[in-house]
Amino acid sequence: MKAMSKITIGLVAAALLMVGCVGESAKASSKTGASNIVTEASLGLRKTDLYTEDSTTASKTEYRTAQAMGSTKIKRAFQDAPPMIPHDTTGMLPIKIGDNRCLSCHLPKVASGVGATPIPVSHFTNFRPHNIIKNGMFKKEVDNYKNEVSIKETTHLQGARFNCTQCHAPQSQGNLAVENTFEAVYLQKDGAEKSRWSGTSLTESLDTIKGGANYITPEDIANANSPAGASIWTHH
């Protein structure tokens, strides 16, 4: 009981000391004219009343109105970033898998002639393994235990890439509420205008393509060199 009384007295003393410090701090602030009060309006980017929209006006969004083939390209935000759309998109949206007006200018075979950014090889590459049913049994196209991946280059735009505006969007010229101090560092001289996803760059140093060498060897699967013994996946 004595111990509990001592603890209680100690807590009360500490509380009184804290109250005294806060009181002295408040007095000092009032003498200097400083205020330690954080207002609700100062917490956000919007400096208006948080409880009404009557006096709040959002910054005007101004998308570019230049027509395709007459616009200026926008620098990429960072290396290999999806390029922004620098021209007006009126009449081009929504994009459908069977009705994609972006292809009329951005297909590689016509892009250079009209000054458009060509669709990269990654958009013509199928990364989806096509599993099959053989003799009534499901069979995977790739072996996950060998870290295999399925990569097939095609001559047509892949269905997974048809929705261009999922990654590419028009650029608004409105004012930012805060200053943007980000500075991009590009890995190549023309990184602000071009990506590296061209040619065979997608598969360079990739040794897990089906039919090729694999990082996982039969010895790895057998786990022969491990003190723990053979792997439980040796039957694969």
Kinemage of the C-alpha trace (Angstrom):
@kinemage 1
@onewidth
@group {chain A} dominant
@subgroup {mainchain}
@vectorlist {calphas} color= white
{ca met a 1} P 0.000 0.000 0.000
{ca lys a 2} L 2.869 2.333 0.847
{ca ala a 3} L 4.427 1.658 -2.552
{ca met a 4} L 1.137 2.424 -4.314
{ca ser a 5} L 0.797 5.666 -2.362
{ca lys a 6} L 4.290 6.740 -3.376
{ca ile a 7} L 3.549 5.988 -7.042
{ca thr a 8} L 0.280 7.931 -6.883
{ca ile a 9} L 1.956 10.932 -5.270
{ca gly a 10} L 4.716 10.790 -7.918
{ca leu a 11} L 2.208 10.790 -10.811
{ca val a 12} L 0.277 13.707 -9.331
{ca ala a 13} L 3.500 15.700 -8.893
{ca ala a 14} L 4.538 14.993 -12.472
{ca ala a 15} L 1.133 16.090 -13.760
{ca leu a 16} L 1.266 19.353 -11.799
{ca leu a 17} L 4.780 19.988 -13.096
{ca met a 18} L 3.633 19.497 -16.712
{ca val a 19} L 0.675 21.833 -16.213
{ca gly a 20} L 2.999 24.444 -14.790
{ca cys a 21} L 5.380 24.141 -17.760
{ca val a 22} L 2.528 24.455 -20.251
{ca gly a 23} L 1.205 27.482 -18.412
{ca glu a 24} L 4.602 29.184 -18.410
{ca ser a 25} L 5.027 28.364 -22.122
{ca ala a 26} L 1.651 29.908 -22.911
{ca lys a 27} L 2.570 33.040 -20.952
{ca ala a 28} L 5.864 33.321 -22.823
{ca ser a 29} L 4.094 32.934 -26.167
{ca ser a 30} L 1.546 35.606 -25.309
{ca lys a 31} L 4.326 38.025 -24.341
{ca thr a 32} L 6.210 37.505 -27.624
{ca gly a 33} L 3.049 37.519 -29.731
{ca ala a 34} L 3.755 33.988 -30.994
{ca ser a 35} L 1.001 31.402 -31.259
{ca asn a 36} L 1.348 27.639 -30.854
{ca ile a 37} L -2.163 26.979 -32.101
{ca val a 38} L -2.375 24.917 -35.313
{ca thr a 39} L -5.521 25.827 -37.213
{ca glu a 40} L -7.475 23.344 -39.307
{ca ala a 41} L -7.031 25.491 -42.397
{ca ser a 42} L -3.240 25.286 -42.099
{ca leu a 43} L -3.232 21.502 -42.159
{ca gly a 44} L -4.148 21.131 -45.828
{ca leu a 45} L -3.275 22.665 -49.183
{ca arg a 46} L -6.648 24.411 -49.315
{ca lys a 47} L -6.609 27.551 -47.178
{ca thr a 48} L -10.359 28.028 -46.966
{ca asp a 49} L -13.111 27.000 -44.571
{ca leu a 50} L -13.160 23.230 -44.256
{ca tyr a 51} L -16.858 23.120 -43.385
{ca thr a 52} L -18.272 24.817 -46.468
{ca glu a 53} L -17.541 24.885 -50.180
{ca asp a 54} L -19.106 28.320 -50.724
{ca ser a 55} L -15.783 30.169 -50.836
{ca thr a 56} L -13.689 27.375 -52.329
{ca thr a 57} L -12.712 27.512 -55.986
{ca ala a 58} L -10.474 24.835 -57.451
{ca ser a 59} L -7.655 25.733 -59.809
{ca lys a 60} L -8.819 25.684 -63.408
{ca thr a 61} L -7.706 22.627 -65.326
{ca glu a 62} L -6.405 23.548 -68.758
{ca tyr a 63} L -5.601 20.648 -71.022
{ca arg a 64} L -3.663 21.276 -74.189
{ca thr a 65} L -5.767 22.058 -77.218
{ca ala a 66} L -3.104 21.510 -79.886
{ca gln a 67} L -4.100 18.943 -82.458
{ca ala a 68} L -2.212 15.697 -83.041
{ca met a 69} L 0.860 16.179 -85.279
{ca gly a 70} L 0.870 19.851 -84.279
{ca ser a 71} L 1.792 19.552 -80.590
{ca thr a 72} L 5.063 19.648 -78.688
{ca lys a 73} L 6.207 16.520 -76.873
{ca ile a 74} L 6.359 16.622 -73.078
{ca lys a 75} L 9.523 15.472 -71.336
{ca arg a 76} L 9.131 12.193 -69.492
{ca ala a 77} L 8.867 12.550 -65.718
{ca phe a 78} L 11.665 10.009 -65.208
{ca gln a 79} L 13.575 7.366 -67.149
{ca asp a 80} L 11.156 5.086 -69.038
{ca ala a 81} L 8.108 6.887 -67.627
{ca pro a 82} L 4.982 6.575 -69.802
{ca pro a 83} L 4.927 9.712 -71.981
{ca met a 84} L 2.151 12.218 -71.416
{ca ile a 85} L -0.329 13.018 -74.187
{ca pro a 86} L 0.595 16.493 -75.526
{ca his a 87} L -2.406 16.961 -77.817
{ca asp a 88} L -6.159 17.270 -77.626
{ca thr a 89} L -7.990 13.952 -77.161
{ca thr a 90} L -11.475 15.148 -78.077
{ca gly a 91} L -13.251 12.417 -80.028
{ca met a 92} L -10.605 9.808 -79.207
{ca leu a 93} L -12.021 8.620 -75.907
{ca pro a 94} L -13.099 6.204 -74.612
{ca ile a 95} L -10.598 3.782 -76.119
{ca lys a 96} L -12.015 0.358 -76.946
{ca ile a 97} L -10.135 -2.782 -77.866
{ca gly a 98} L -11.808 -2.772 -81.267
{ca asp a 99} L -11.804 1.006 -81.722
{ca asn a 100} L -8.460 2.586 -80.841
{ca arg a 101} L -7.717 5.798 -82.715
{ca cys a 102} L -4.279 6.083 -81.116
{ca leu a 103} L -3.059 3.318 -83.416
{ca ser a 104} L -3.591 5.438 -86.528
{ca cys a 105} L -0.518 7.522 -85.621
{ca his a 106} L 1.459 5.598 -83.019
{ca leu a 107} L 1.931 2.244 -84.738
{ca pro a 108} L 5.686 1.912 -85.468
{ca lys a 109} L 5.181 1.692 -89.221
{ca val a 110} L 3.494 5.112 -89.393
{ca ala a 111} L 4.806 6.923 -86.293
{ca ser a 112} L 8.065 8.184 -87.843
{ca gly a 113} L 6.197 9.591 -90.841
{ca val a 114} L 3.858 11.718 -88.725
{ca gly a 115} L 6.321 12.609 -85.967
{ca ala a 116} L 4.539 10.558 -83.290
{ca thr a 117} L 6.079 8.449 -80.530
{ca pro a 118} L 6.042 4.826 -81.738
{ca ile a 119} L 4.466 2.149 -79.568
{ca pro a 120} L 7.391 0.193 -78.030
{ca val a 121} L 8.067 -3.505 -78.492
{ca ser a 122} L 6.857 -4.207 -74.936
{ca his a 123} L 3.290 -3.466 -76.078
{ca phe a 124} L 3.579 -6.115 -78.794
{ca thr a 125} L 4.989 -8.724 -76.395
{ca asn a 126} L 2.748 -11.305 -74.763
{ca phe a 127} L 3.772 -12.041 -71.179
{ca arg a 128} L 0.767 -14.232 -70.457
{ca pro a 129} L 1.397 -17.995 -70.531
{ca his a 130} L -1.330 -19.841 -72.417
{ca asn a 131} L -2.064 -22.912 -70.325
{ca ile a 132} L -3.720 -25.861 -72.052
{ca ile a 133} L -6.027 -28.778 -71.338
{ca lys a 134} L -4.423 -32.014 -72.601
{ca asn a 135} L -6.286 -35.341 -72.368
{ca gly a 136} L -8.692 -33.720 -69.936
{ca met a 137} L -5.864 -32.593 -67.667
{ca phe a 138} L -4.800 -29.025 -66.982
{ca lys a 139} L -1.213 -28.377 -68.013
{ca lys a 140} L 0.716 -25.197 -67.309
{ca glu a 141} L 2.798 -23.771 -70.096
{ca val a 142} L 5.622 -22.729 -67.804
{ca asp a 143} L 7.325 -24.423 -64.871
{ca asn a 144} L 7.258 -22.108 -61.877
{ca tyr a 145} L 9.753 -24.283 -60.029
{ca lys a 146} L 12.294 -23.389 -62.713
{ca asn a 147} L 11.314 -19.720 -62.586
{ca glu a 148} L 10.187 -19.953 -66.200
{ca val a 149} L 8.339 -17.035 -67.752
{ca ser a 150} L 6.449 -16.859 -71.000
{ca ile a 151} L 7.552 -14.153 -73.420
{ca lys a 152} L 6.350 -14.119 -77.010
{ca glu a 153} L 6.922 -11.227 -79.394
{ca thr a 154} L 4.036 -10.672 -81.797
{ca thr a 155} L 3.206 -8.297 -84.638
{ca his a 156} L -0.027 -6.984 -83.107
{ca leu a 157} L -0.851 -4.873 -80.070
{ca gln a 158} L -1.524 -7.096 -77.071
{ca gly a 159} L -4.963 -6.991 -75.500
{ca ala a 160} L -3.418 -6.189 -72.116
{ca arg a 161} L -2.090 -2.955 -73.643
{ca phe a 162} L -5.091 -1.697 -75.597
{ca asn a 163} L -6.207 0.888 -73.012
{ca cys a 164} L -3.637 3.598 -73.712
{ca thr a 165} L -4.991 6.129 -71.210
{ca gln a 166} L -4.492 3.661 -68.371
{ca cys a 167} L -0.853 4.826 -68.332
{ca his a 168} L -0.788 7.790 -70.731
{ca ala a 169} L -2.823 10.867 -69.886
{ca pro a 170} L -3.277 14.451 -71.111
{ca gln a 171} L -1.194 17.017 -69.234
{ca ser a 172} L -3.002 19.773 -67.382
{ca gln a 173} L -1.363 23.197 -67.457
{ca gly a 174} L -2.985 24.345 -64.218
{ca asn a 175} L -0.970 25.683 -61.291
{ca leu a 176} L 0.259 23.314 -58.594
{ca ala a 177} L -0.755 23.983 -55.014
{ca val a 178} L 2.793 23.195 -53.910
{ca glu a 179} L 6.120 23.638 -55.648
{ca asn a 180} L 7.474 20.580 -57.433
{ca thr a 181} L 11.196 20.282 -56.688
{ca phe a 182} L 11.663 16.824 -58.225
{ca glu a 183} L 14.528 16.612 -60.705
{ca ala a 184} L 14.669 13.615 -63.007
{ca val a 185} L 17.952 11.779 -63.571
{ca tyr a 186} L 17.904 9.961 -66.907
{ca leu a 187} L 19.995 6.873 -67.587
{ca gln a 188} L 20.555 7.824 -71.207
{ca lys a 189} L 21.095 11.098 -73.042
{ca asp a 190} L 17.699 11.014 -74.751
{ca gly a 191} L 15.892 9.570 -71.712
{ca ala a 192} L 13.571 12.584 -71.533
{ca glu a 193} L 12.207 11.747 -74.989
{ca lys a 194} L 12.682 7.995 -75.409
{ca ser a 195} L 12.405 4.809 -73.374
{ca arg a 196} L 14.794 1.877 -73.407
{ca trp a 197} L 12.065 -0.642 -74.235
{ca ser a 198} L 13.121 -1.297 -77.805
{ca gly a 199} L 14.755 -4.142 -79.667
{ca thr a 200} L 15.778 -7.013 -77.404
{ca ser a 201} L 16.162 -4.899 -74.270
{ca leu a 202} L 13.182 -6.632 -72.650
{ca thr a 203} L 14.891 -10.021 -72.654
{ca glu a 204} L 18.532 -9.031 -72.122
{ca ser a 205} L 20.106 -10.915 -69.196
{ca leu a 206} L 16.862 -12.832 -68.718
{ca asp a 207} L 17.689 -16.530 -68.412
{ca thr a 208} L 14.282 -17.787 -67.386
{ca ile a 209} L 12.547 -17.826 -70.771
{ca lys a 210} L 10.814 -21.116 -71.524
{ca gly a 211} L 13.041 -23.308 -73.640
{ca gly a 212} L 16.198 -21.470 -72.631
{ca ala a 213} L 18.638 -21.613 -69.768
{ca asn a 214} L 17.237 -21.274 -66.268
{ca tyr a 215} L 18.627 -19.893 -63.061
{ca ile a 216} L 17.218 -22.982 -61.318
{ca thr a 217} L 19.170 -26.118 -62.307
{ca pro a 218} L 18.336 -29.787 -61.647
{ca glu a 219} L 21.028 -29.721 -58.946
{ca asp a 220} L 19.275 -26.769 -57.332
{ca ile a 221} L 15.961 -28.609 -57.365
{ca ala a 222} L 17.554 -31.728 -55.879
{ca asn a 223} L 19.066 -29.511 -53.178
{ca ala a 224} L 22.021 -31.889 -53.230
{ca asn a 225} L 24.456 -29.559 -51.510
{ca ser a 226} L 22.189 -28.644 -48.617
{ca pro a 227} L 22.714 -30.120 -45.124
{ca ala a 228} L 18.926 -30.245 -44.894
{ca gly a 229} L 18.802 -32.948 -47.557
{ca ala a 230} L 16.893 -33.223 -50.826
{ca ser a 231} L 14.192 -30.750 -51.764
{ca ile a 232} L 10.562 -31.749 -51.327
{ca trp a 233} L 10.036 -30.634 -54.953
{ca thr a 234} L 12.406 -33.235 -56.499
{ca his a 235} L 9.468 -34.899 -58.266
{ca his a 236} L 9.131 -31.765 -60.383
